[in-house]
């Protein structure tokens, strides 16, 4: 089927977005390909369409369980057979899924990078007819990337199992250094980059220093029309800010990963369908969200990286109409940013101590625990071992990044059921145990496919149909599971931890230089980039961001707060830069008067005075009395 026919049939679009078709054709031609498309650029289509166009199965490697589940659900709704394998699944469910990848008609399989090293996965992979390997969030493979994950380095090793299968790497944010490193780490035979400009001409950036951020926020959202997102750092703050706006007559929701699944879904849907105007959220919100008519994104807390900021701000204006991205800050926020950086890197000995405590807390012996999911309450864990929650959490994230554990903070699971006996054996059991007959018949009438695969169920729905209560349904399902008739996986509501490898001695914990020292150094550089962006009073925000991502010949946007100040000078960019190029070396050399500057420049005196006033207003030069000036080196 032609590519555009696939796009129309499954997604309802008659044409591809810019670069999508070029990327897909590159993959169809068997070429390793890196696609660098900003948030909202339609990255998923780039591997989903060729997966359907070619015979076989597409393996998608992704680090985000929530995003995997979301994409599988969306593809299933479109009639595309997609599955995901991630930590916490029942071993039998994983086995069924892998067998269906080899012998069934699954077209797209999502897996975490840790899963690639499993012997079971490798054995099944050898038998699969793989048509494409897609690496989502590909910046995770680079130690220079903002979210480096060591398990990503193992991706290249699976190429020996799937000969001549192209790799498609995708990311929304990568500096030039990271772009090169991705292609090296994935073993591209020839460098092959498709990159869409990071420029969003309809999106205007503002960075505003406000002592009373809440008062300014209220005035702003009252003045701006349409839907918005407000990003904050803490879960508590999402509720506090939402309540503040509600009290002031603005329909507002809130979202963070700690909410009950139903509450989270309701809050997201209220906002998606315009029942609430604003959603206040942590960075857990946004993955897989494609709401076109978001008119503004406000950051009340500073992001850790410009990469993260660019993605979050980029959720505004996807309909290509005018939109705003606003950062509200005060000086204390810059100090907090530095503190957060320090807290994110606990001492190595504490990280090892946390691993030892975790094994003891979960009662896992050395050599045990492999592939088992354990419910985990971090507050109770920290209380027992007298750990600071923030420090312990960051230690666990390091242990996870080295591949020793998988921390699922957002379980978001429903109960699953799969009959492991045949229909005849089940019927004989019902004859011998008549008290279970009606219960089993109700389940079989309510859900299809129970003998072939794990199926999502609702204990509440079953209870309603048999006129019973949920607790009795759960007890009966556990009894049938104990009788080895079925596998029952109750839903999880708490975060849980999985050990991809067996528990080892804390003395054997290895924290790689790439994952600790180099990552700490790179994180410090990213914090400095955020600080420079916030503190800059001379460079257009759009130019600053574009240059950070390697686009060095960009022009001023003419709309941001920096540009608006420049526009008041009634001078075009060429004139301003020409005068600045002439007077800056003189100001850097010595204390100099206006008269000397005018004499040694060929520019109009009035315009020189305007440039000097602008430099003075933005702390670029210092006045030393008697109309003498010098460049502020600090």
C-alpha positions as CSV (number, residue, x, y, z in Angstrom):
1,X,0.0,0.0,0.0
2,X,1.4,3.5,-0.9
3,X,2.7,5.5,2.1
4,X,0.0,8.2,1.8
5,X,-2.7,5.6,1.6
6,X,-1.5,4.2,5.0
7,X,-1.4,7.7,6.5
8,X,-5.0,8.3,5.3
9,X,-6.4,4.9,6.3
10,X,-5.0,4.8,9.9
11,X,-4.6,8.5,10.8
12,X,-7.0,10.3,8.5
13,X,-4.3,12.7,7.1
14,X,-4.0,13.2,3.3
15,X,-0.5,14.7,3.5
16,X,2.6,14.3,5.7
17,X,4.1,17.1,7.7
18,X,7.4,18.7,6.6
19,X,10.2,16.1,6.5
20,X,8.1,13.1,7.6
21,X,7.9,11.6,4.1
22,X,11.7,12.2,3.5
23,X,12.5,10.4,6.8
24,X,10.1,7.5,6.0
25,X,11.5,7.1,2.5
26,X,15.1,7.0,3.9
27,X,14.0,4.2,6.2
28,X,12.2,2.4,3.4
29,X,15.5,2.6,1.4
30,X,17.2,0.7,4.2
31,X,19.3,3.6,5.5
32,X,20.1,4.3,9.1
33,X,18.4,7.6,9.9
34,X,18.4,10.2,12.6
35,X,15.2,12.4,12.7
36,X,15.5,15.6,14.8
37,X,12.0,17.0,14.9
38,X,10.9,19.5,17.6
39,X,8.0,18.7,20.0
40,X,4.8,18.3,17.9
41,X,6.7,17.5,14.7
42,X,5.1,14.1,14.4
43,X,8.0,11.8,15.2
44,X,5.9,8.6,15.9
45,X,4.4,8.7,12.3
46,X,8.0,8.3,11.0
47,X,8.3,4.8,12.3
48,X,4.7,3.7,12.5
49,X,4.0,4.2,8.8
50,X,7.1,2.2,7.5
51,X,6.3,-0.5,10.1
52,X,2.9,-1.0,8.4
53,X,4.3,-0.6,4.9
54,X,6.9,-3.3,5.2
55,X,6.5,-7.0,6.0
56,X,7.5,-7.9,9.6
57,X,7.6,-6.2,12.9
58,X,9.0,-2.9,14.1
59,X,10.9,-2.8,17.5
60,X,10.5,0.5,19.2
61,X,13.0,1.2,22.1
62,X,11.6,3.8,24.6
63,X,12.6,4.6,28.2
64,X,9.1,5.9,29.2
65,X,6.6,3.3,30.3
66,X,3.7,5.8,30.4
67,X,4.4,6.8,26.8
68,X,4.7,3.2,25.7
69,X,1.3,2.4,27.1
70,X,-0.2,5.5,25.7
71,X,1.1,4.8,22.2
72,X,0.0,1.1,22.3
73,X,-3.5,2.2,23.3
74,X,-3.7,4.8,20.5
75,X,-2.5,2.3,17.9
76,X,-4.9,-0.4,19.1
77,X,-7.8,2.1,18.7
78,X,-6.7,2.7,15.1
79,X,-6.8,-1.1,14.4
80,X,-3.0,-1.6,14.5
81,X,-1.7,-4.6,16.5
82,X,0.8,-3.1,18.9
83,X,2.2,-4.4,22.2
84,X,4.6,-3.3,24.9
85,X,7.0,-5.1,27.3
86,X,8.1,-3.3,30.4
87,X,9.0,-3.9,34.0
88,X,6.3,-5.3,36.3
89,X,4.6,-7.4,33.7
90,X,3.7,-11.0,34.6
91,X,6.4,-13.4,33.1
92,X,3.7,-15.4,31.3
93,X,2.4,-12.2,29.8
94,X,5.9,-11.3,28.5
95,X,6.2,-14.9,27.1
96,X,2.9,-14.7,25.3
97,X,3.7,-11.3,23.8
98,X,7.1,-12.4,22.5
99,X,5.6,-15.6,21.0
100,X,3.0,-13.5,19.2
101,X,5.8,-11.3,17.9
102,X,7.4,-14.4,16.3
103,X,4.4,-16.4,15.2
104,X,1.5,-13.9,15.3
105,X,0.7,-10.6,13.6
106,X,2.0,-8.0,15.9
107,X,3.3,-5.1,13.9
108,X,4.9,-2.8,16.5
109,X,6.5,-3.9,19.8
110,X,7.6,-1.3,22.4
111,X,10.4,-2.3,24.8
112,X,12.6,-0.6,27.3
113,X,16.4,-0.6,26.6
114,X,17.0,-2.8,29.7
115,X,14.8,-5.5,28.2
116,X,17.2,-5.9,25.2
117,X,19.8,-7.7,27.3
118,X,17.3,-10.4,28.5
119,X,18.3,-13.8,27.2
120,X,14.6,-14.6,26.6
121,X,14.2,-11.4,24.5
122,X,17.3,-12.2,22.5
123,X,16.2,-15.8,21.7
124,X,12.8,-14.6,20.5
125,X,14.5,-11.7,18.6
126,X,16.5,-14.1,16.5
127,X,13.2,-15.7,15.2
128,X,11.4,-12.4,14.6
129,X,11.1,-10.9,11.1
130,X,12.2,-7.4,12.1
131,X,11.6,-4.6,9.5
132,X,12.8,-1.6,11.5
133,X,14.4,-0.7,14.9
134,X,13.2,2.7,16.1
135,X,15.0,4.4,19.0
136,X,12.8,7.0,20.6
137,X,14.3,9.7,22.9
138,X,17.6,8.9,21.2
139,X,19.5,11.6,23.1
140,X,19.5,9.2,26.0
141,X,22.3,7.2,24.3
142,X,24.8,10.1,24.5
143,X,26.7,10.9,27.6
144,X,26.6,14.5,26.4
145,X,22.7,14.3,26.3
146,X,20.6,15.8,29.0
147,X,19.1,12.5,30.0
148,X,21.9,10.0,29.5
149,X,20.9,6.3,30.2
150,X,23.7,3.7,30.2
151,X,21.3,0.8,29.0
152,X,20.9,2.7,25.7
153,X,24.5,1.9,25.0
154,X,23.5,-1.7,24.6
155,X,21.2,-1.0,21.6
156,X,23.9,-1.4,19.0
157,X,24.7,-4.9,20.3
158,X,21.3,-6.3,19.1
159,X,22.1,-5.4,15.5
160,X,24.0,-8.8,15.2
161,X,20.6,-10.5,15.7
162,X,18.8,-8.5,13.0
163,X,21.0,-8.2,9.9
164,X,20.5,-5.4,7.5
165,X,17.7,-3.8,9.4
166,X,17.8,0.0,9.5
167,X,17.7,2.0,12.7
168,X,15.6,5.1,12.9
169,X,16.7,7.3,15.8
170,X,14.3,10.1,16.9
171,X,14.6,13.0,19.3
172,X,13.0,16.4,19.8
173,X,16.0,18.1,21.3
174,X,19.8,17.6,20.7
175,X,22.8,19.9,20.4
176,X,25.2,19.4,17.5
177,X,27.5,17.4,19.8
178,X,24.7,15.0,20.7
179,X,23.5,14.7,17.1
180,X,27.0,13.3,16.1
181,X,27.3,11.1,19.2
182,X,23.9,9.4,18.6
183,X,25.0,8.3,15.1
184,X,28.3,7.0,16.4
185,X,26.8,5.1,19.4
186,X,24.1,3.4,17.2
187,X,26.7,2.4,14.6
188,X,25.4,4.3,11.6
189,X,27.2,3.1,8.5
190,X,26.8,6.6,7.0
191,X,25.8,9.7,8.8
192,X,22.2,10.6,7.8
193,X,20.4,13.4,9.5
194,X,17.0,14.9,8.8
195,X,16.6,18.0,10.9
196,X,13.7,20.5,11.0
197,X,14.6,24.0,12.2
198,X,13.9,24.5,15.9
199,X,12.4,27.9,15.0
200,X,8.7,28.3,15.9
201,X,7.7,31.6,14.3
202,X,4.3,31.6,15.9
203,X,5.7,31.1,19.4
204,X,7.0,34.2,21.3
205,X,9.2,33.7,24.4
206,X,9.1,36.0,27.5
207,X,11.4,35.9,30.5
208,X,10.1,38.2,33.2
209,X,11.6,39.0,36.6
210,X,8.7,39.5,39.0
211,X,8.7,39.7,42.8
212,X,5.1,38.8,43.1
213,X,4.8,36.0,40.6
214,X,1.3,34.9,41.6
215,X,-0.2,38.4,41.1
216,X,1.4,38.7,37.7
217,X,0.3,35.2,36.8
218,X,-3.3,36.1,37.6
219,X,-3.2,39.3,35.6
220,X,-1.7,37.4,32.7
221,X,-4.1,34.5,32.5
222,X,-7.1,36.9,32.9
223,X,-5.8,38.9,30.0
224,X,-4.8,36.0,27.7
225,X,-7.5,34.1,25.9
226,X,-7.6,30.4,25.3
227,X,-6.1,27.3,26.9
228,X,-2.9,27.2,28.9
229,X,-0.4,25.0,30.8
230,X,1.4,26.2,34.0
231,X,4.5,24.2,34.9
232,X,5.7,23.9,38.5
233,X,8.2,21.6,40.3
234,X,6.3,20.1,43.2
235,X,3.1,18.0,43.4
236,X,1.8,20.1,46.2
237,X,2.3,23.3,44.2
238,X,0.1,22.0,41.4
239,X,-2.9,21.9,43.8
240,X,-2.0,25.2,45.5
241,X,-1.8,27.2,42.3
242,X,-4.9,25.5,40.8
243,X,-6.9,26.4,44.0
244,X,-5.5,30.0,43.8
245,X,-6.8,30.4,40.2
246,X,-10.1,28.7,40.9
247,X,-10.7,31.1,43.8
248,X,-10.2,33.9,41.3
249,X,-12.8,32.6,38.9
250,X,-10.6,30.7,36.5
251,X,-11.5,27.1,35.7
252,X,-8.3,25.2,36.4
253,X,-7.2,21.6,36.8
254,X,-4.0,20.0,38.2
255,X,-1.9,17.0,37.2
256,X,1.0,15.1,38.7
257,X,2.3,11.5,38.7
258,X,1.1,10.8,42.3
259,X,-2.6,11.2,41.5
260,X,-4.9,8.2,41.4
261,X,-5.3,7.0,37.8
262,X,-8.9,8.0,37.5
263,X,-8.3,11.5,38.9
264,X,-5.4,12.0,36.6
265,X,-7.3,10.8,33.5
266,X,-10.3,13.1,34.5
267,X,-8.1,16.1,35.0
268,X,-6.4,15.5,31.7
269,X,-9.7,15.0,29.8
270,X,-11.3,18.1,31.4
271,X,-8.5,20.1,30.0
272,X,-8.3,18.4,26.6
273,X,-12.0,19.0,26.0
274,X,-12.0,22.6,27.3
275,X,-14.0,22.0,30.5
276,X,-11.1,23.6,32.3
277,X,-9.1,26.4,30.8
278,X,-5.8,25.8,32.5
279,X,-3.9,22.8,33.8
280,X,-1.2,23.3,36.5
281,X,1.3,20.4,36.2
282,X,4.7,19.0,37.0
283,X,6.9,17.8,34.1
284,X,5.0,14.4,34.3
285,X,2.4,16.1,32.1
286,X,2.7,16.4,28.4
287,X,4.1,13.2,26.9
288,X,1.8,12.1,24.2
289,X,-0.4,15.1,24.6
290,X,-1.2,16.8,21.3
291,X,-3.7,19.6,22.0
292,X,-3.4,22.1,19.1
293,X,-5.0,25.2,20.6
294,X,-2.8,25.8,23.6
295,X,-2.2,29.6,23.6
296,X,0.3,29.9,26.4
297,X,2.7,27.8,28.6
298,X,3.9,29.5,31.8
299,X,6.8,28.2,33.9
300,X,6.5,29.4,37.5
301,X,9.6,27.4,38.4
302,X,12.8,27.2,36.4
303,X,13.5,24.1,34.3
304,X,16.7,22.1,34.8
305,X,17.7,22.2,31.1
306,X,16.9,24.3,28.0
307,X,16.2,20.9,26.3
308,X,13.4,20.2,28.8
309,X,12.2,23.9,28.6
310,X,12.0,23.8,24.8
311,X,9.9,20.6,24.8
312,X,7.5,22.0,27.5
313,X,7.2,25.5,25.9
314,X,6.7,23.8,22.5
315,X,3.3,22.4,23.6
316,X,1.9,25.9,22.9
317,X,0.7,26.9,19.5
318,X,0.8,23.6,17.7
319,X,-2.0,24.9,15.5
320,X,0.6,27.4,14.2
321,X,-1.4,30.3,15.5
322,X,0.2,32.9,17.8
323,X,1.1,31.6,21.2
324,X,3.3,32.6,24.2
325,X,5.9,30.8,26.3
326,X,6.5,32.7,29.6
327,X,9.0,32.2,32.4
328,X,8.3,34.1,35.6
329,X,11.2,34.1,38.0
330,X,12.8,35.9,40.9
331,X,16.4,35.9,42.1
332,X,15.7,33.2,44.7
333,X,14.8,30.8,41.8
334,X,18.3,31.0,40.4
335,X,19.7,29.9,43.9
336,X,17.2,27.1,44.1
337,X,18.3,25.9,40.6
338,X,21.9,25.5,41.8
339,X,20.7,23.8,45.0
340,X,18.6,21.3,43.0
341,X,21.7,20.5,40.9
342,X,23.7,19.7,44.0
343,X,21.0,17.6,45.5
344,X,20.6,15.6,42.3
345,X,24.1,14.1,42.8
346,X,24.3,12.3,46.2
347,X,27.7,10.9,47.3
348,X,28.6,7.6,45.7
349,X,28.8,5.9,49.1
350,X,25.2,7.0,49.9
351,X,24.0,5.6,46.6
352,X,25.5,2.2,47.5
353,X,24.0,2.4,51.0
354,X,20.6,3.1,49.5
355,X,20.9,0.0,47.3
356,X,21.7,-2.1,50.3
357,X,18.8,-0.6,52.3
358,X,16.4,-1.2,49.4
359,X,17.3,-4.9,49.2
360,X,16.8,-5.3,52.9
361,X,13.6,-3.2,52.9
362,X,12.1,-5.4,50.2
363,X,13.5,-8.6,51.9
364,X,15.4,-9.7,48.7
365,X,18.3,-12.0,49.3
366,X,21.5,-11.6,47.3
367,X,21.1,-13.5,44.0
368,X,17.3,-13.1,44.2
369,X,14.6,-10.8,43.0
370,X,15.3,-10.9,39.2
371,X,12.3,-9.7,37.1
372,X,10.0,-9.5,40.2
373,X,8.0,-6.3,40.8
374,X,7.8,-5.0,44.4
375,X,5.4,-2.3,45.7
376,X,7.4,0.5,47.1
377,X,6.5,3.3,49.5
378,X,9.5,5.7,49.4
379,X,8.2,7.7,52.5
380,X,8.0,4.5,54.6
381,X,11.4,3.4,53.2
382,X,13.0,6.7,54.2
383,X,11.4,6.7,57.6
384,X,12.8,3.2,58.4
385,X,16.3,4.1,57.3
386,X,16.3,7.8,58.4
387,X,17.0,9.0,54.8
388,X,16.2,12.4,53.4
389,X,13.5,11.6,50.8
390,X,14.9,13.9,48.1
391,X,18.5,12.5,48.5
392,X,17.2,8.9,48.6
393,X,15.1,9.5,45.5
394,X,18.0,10.8,43.5
395,X,20.2,7.9,44.7
396,X,17.5,5.5,43.4
397,X,17.5,7.3,40.0
398,X,21.2,6.7,39.7
399,X,20.8,3.0,40.6
400,X,18.1,2.8,37.9
401,X,20.2,4.6,35.3
402,X,22.9,1.9,35.8
403,X,20.3,-0.8,35.1
404,X,20.2,-2.3,38.6
405,X,16.5,-1.5,39.2
406,X,13.6,-0.1,37.3
407,X,11.6,2.5,39.3
408,X,8.0,2.8,38.1
409,X,6.5,5.8,39.9
410,X,3.4,5.8,37.7
411,X,2.1,2.2,37.7
412,X,-1.2,3.2,36.0
413,X,-2.2,-0.5,35.7
414,X,-5.5,-2.3,35.4
415,X,-6.0,-5.8,36.5
416,X,-5.2,-8.6,34.0
417,X,-6.4,-12.1,33.5
418,X,-5.4,-15.1,31.4
419,X,-6.7,-18.7,31.5
420,X,-3.8,-21.2,31.5
421,X,-5.9,-24.3,31.1
422,X,-7.9,-25.3,28.0
423,X,-11.6,-25.0,27.7
424,X,-12.2,-28.8,28.4
425,X,-10.1,-28.8,31.6
426,X,-11.9,-25.6,32.8
427,X,-15.3,-27.3,32.1
428,X,-14.3,-30.3,34.2
429,X,-13.2,-28.0,37.0
430,X,-16.6,-26.3,36.9
431,X,-18.4,-29.6,37.1
432,X,-16.4,-30.6,40.2
433,X,-16.7,-27.2,41.8
434,X,-20.2,-25.9,41.1
435,X,-19.8,-23.0,43.4
436,X,-17.4,-21.4,40.9
437,X,-19.5,-22.2,37.8
438,X,-21.6,-18.9,37.6
439,X,-18.5,-16.8,38.4
440,X,-16.4,-18.4,35.6
441,X,-19.2,-18.2,33.1
442,X,-19.7,-14.5,33.9
443,X,-16.0,-13.8,33.2
444,X,-16.1,-15.7,29.9
445,X,-19.2,-13.9,28.8
446,X,-17.7,-10.5,29.8
447,X,-14.3,-10.8,28.2
448,X,-13.0,-12.4,25.0
449,X,-9.5,-13.8,24.2
450,X,-8.9,-15.0,27.8
451,X,-7.3,-18.3,26.6
452,X,-4.9,-16.6,24.1
453,X,-3.6,-13.6,26.0
454,X,-3.8,-11.5,29.1
455,X,-6.9,-9.3,29.0
456,X,-7.7,-6.2,31.1
457,X,-10.6,-6.8,33.5
458,X,-12.5,-4.7,36.1
459,X,-13.3,-6.4,39.4
460,X,-16.0,-3.8,40.0
461,X,-17.7,-4.7,36.7
462,X,-17.6,-8.4,37.5
463,X,-19.0,-7.8,41.0
464,X,-21.9,-5.8,39.6
465,X,-22.7,-8.6,37.1
466,X,-22.8,-11.3,39.8
467,X,-24.4,-9.1,42.4
468,X,-21.5,-9.3,44.7
469,X,-18.7,-7.0,46.1
470,X,-15.2,-6.4,44.8
471,X,-13.5,-8.0,47.7
472,X,-15.3,-11.4,47.1
473,X,-14.4,-11.1,43.3
474,X,-10.7,-10.6,44.2
475,X,-10.7,-13.6,46.6
476,X,-12.3,-15.8,44.0
477,X,-9.8,-14.8,41.4
478,X,-6.9,-15.4,43.8
479,X,-8.4,-18.9,44.6
480,X,-8.7,-19.8,40.9
481,X,-5.1,-18.6,40.4
482,X,-4.0,-20.8,43.3
483,X,-5.8,-23.7,41.7
484,X,-3.6,-23.0,38.6
485,X,-6.6,-22.3,36.3
486,X,-5.6,-18.8,35.5
487,X,-3.0,-16.0,36.0
488,X,-4.4,-13.1,37.8
489,X,-2.5,-9.8,38.0
490,X,-4.2,-7.4,40.4
491,X,-4.0,-3.7,39.5
492,X,-1.2,-1.7,41.1
493,X,-2.0,1.7,42.7
494,X,1.4,2.2,44.4
495,X,4.7,2.8,42.7
496,X,6.8,-0.3,42.4
497,X,10.4,-1.4,41.8
498,X,11.6,-4.2,39.6
499,X,15.1,-5.8,39.6
500,X,16.1,-6.5,35.9
501,X,19.1,-8.4,37.3
502,X,19.3,-10.3,40.6
503,X,20.3,-8.4,43.7
504,X,24.0,-8.0,44.1
505,X,26.3,-7.0,47.0
506,X,26.4,-3.2,47.4
507,X,30.2,-3.6,47.1
508,X,29.7,-4.7,43.5
509,X,27.6,-1.7,42.6
510,X,29.5,0.1,39.8
511,X,28.8,3.8,39.1
512,X,30.4,4.6,35.7
513,X,32.3,7.8,35.2
514,X,30.0,8.5,32.3
515,X,26.9,8.2,34.5
516,X,28.3,10.1,37.5
517,X,31.2,12.5,37.1
518,X,30.7,13.3,33.4
519,X,26.9,13.6,33.9
520,X,27.4,15.9,36.9
521,X,29.7,18.1,34.8
522,X,27.3,18.2,31.9
523,X,24.4,18.9,34.2
524,X,26.3,21.9,35.6
525,X,26.8,23.2,32.0
526,X,23.1,22.9,31.4
527,X,22.2,24.7,34.6
528,X,24.6,27.5,33.4
529,X,22.8,27.6,30.0
530,X,19.4,28.0,31.8
531,X,20.9,30.7,34.0
532,X,22.4,32.5,31.0
533,X,19.1,32.4,29.2
534,X,17.2,33.8,32.2
535,X,19.8,36.5,32.9
536,X,20.4,37.6,29.3
537,X,19.1,41.1,28.7
538,X,20.5,41.7,25.3
539,X,20.0,38.6,23.1
540,X,16.6,37.8,21.6
541,X,15.2,34.7,23.4
542,X,14.4,33.0,20.1
543,X,18.0,33.6,18.9
544,X,19.4,32.3,22.2
545,X,17.5,29.0,22.0
546,X,18.2,28.5,18.3
547,X,22.0,29.0,18.8
548,X,22.0,26.6,21.8
549,X,20.7,24.0,19.4
550,X,23.2,24.8,16.7
551,X,21.3,27.3,14.5
552,X,23.8,30.1,14.5
553,X,22.5,32.3,11.7
554,X,19.1,33.1,13.1
555,X,17.5,36.5,13.3
556,X,15.8,38.4,16.0
557,X,12.1,37.5,16.4
558,X,11.1,41.1,17.0
559,X,8.4,40.1,19.5
560,X,10.0,38.8,22.7
561,X,10.5,41.2,25.7
562,X,14.2,41.7,24.7
563,X,13.2,42.6,21.1
564,X,10.4,44.9,22.3
565,X,13.0,46.9,24.2
566,X,15.2,47.0,21.2
567,X,12.3,48.1,19.0
568,X,11.8,51.2,21.1
569,X,15.2,52.5,19.8
570,X,13.7,52.9,16.3
571,X,16.8,51.3,14.8
572,X,17.1,48.2,12.7
573,X,19.2,45.2,13.7
574,X,21.9,46.0,11.2
575,X,22.3,49.5,12.4
576,X,22.4,48.5,16.1
577,X,25.0,45.7,15.5
578,X,27.1,48.0,13.3
579,X,27.3,50.6,16.1
580,X,27.9,48.0,18.8
581,X,30.7,46.4,16.8
582,X,32.4,49.8,16.6
583,X,32.0,51.0,20.2
584,X,32.3,47.7,22.2
585,X,36.1,47.3,21.6
586,X,36.6,50.9,22.7
587,X,34.5,50.5,25.8
588,X,36.4,47.3,26.7
589,X,39.8,49.0,26.3
590,X,39.4,51.9,28.7
591,X,37.2,54.5,30.3
592,X,35.9,56.6,27.4
593,X,33.7,59.6,26.9
594,X,30.8,60.0,24.5
595,X,32.7,62.6,22.5
596,X,35.6,60.1,21.9
597,X,33.2,57.4,20.9
598,X,31.5,59.7,18.4
599,X,34.9,60.8,17.0
600,X,36.1,57.2,16.5
601,X,32.8,56.0,15.0
602,X,31.2,56.7,11.6
603,X,27.7,56.4,13.1
604,X,25.2,59.1,13.8
605,X,25.7,60.7,17.3
606,X,22.0,60.4,18.2
607,X,22.0,56.6,17.4
608,X,25.2,56.1,19.4
609,X,23.6,57.7,22.4
610,X,20.5,55.4,22.0
611,X,22.8,52.3,21.9
612,X,24.7,53.6,24.9
613,X,21.5,54.1,26.8
614,X,20.3,50.6,26.0
615,X,23.6,49.1,27.1
616,X,23.4,51.1,30.3
617,X,19.8,50.0,31.0
618,X,20.8,46.4,30.5
619,X,23.9,46.5,32.7
620,X,26.3,46.0,29.8
621,X,28.2,49.2,30.5
622,X,29.0,51.2,33.7
623,X,28.9,55.0,33.9
624,X,31.8,56.5,35.9
625,X,30.8,60.1,36.2
626,X,31.4,63.0,33.8
627,X,29.7,61.0,31.0
628,X,32.5,58.4,30.9
629,X,31.7,54.8,30.3
630,X,33.4,51.3,30.4
631,X,32.3,47.8,29.6
632,X,31.0,45.7,32.5
633,X,33.2,42.6,32.4
634,X,30.9,40.8,34.9
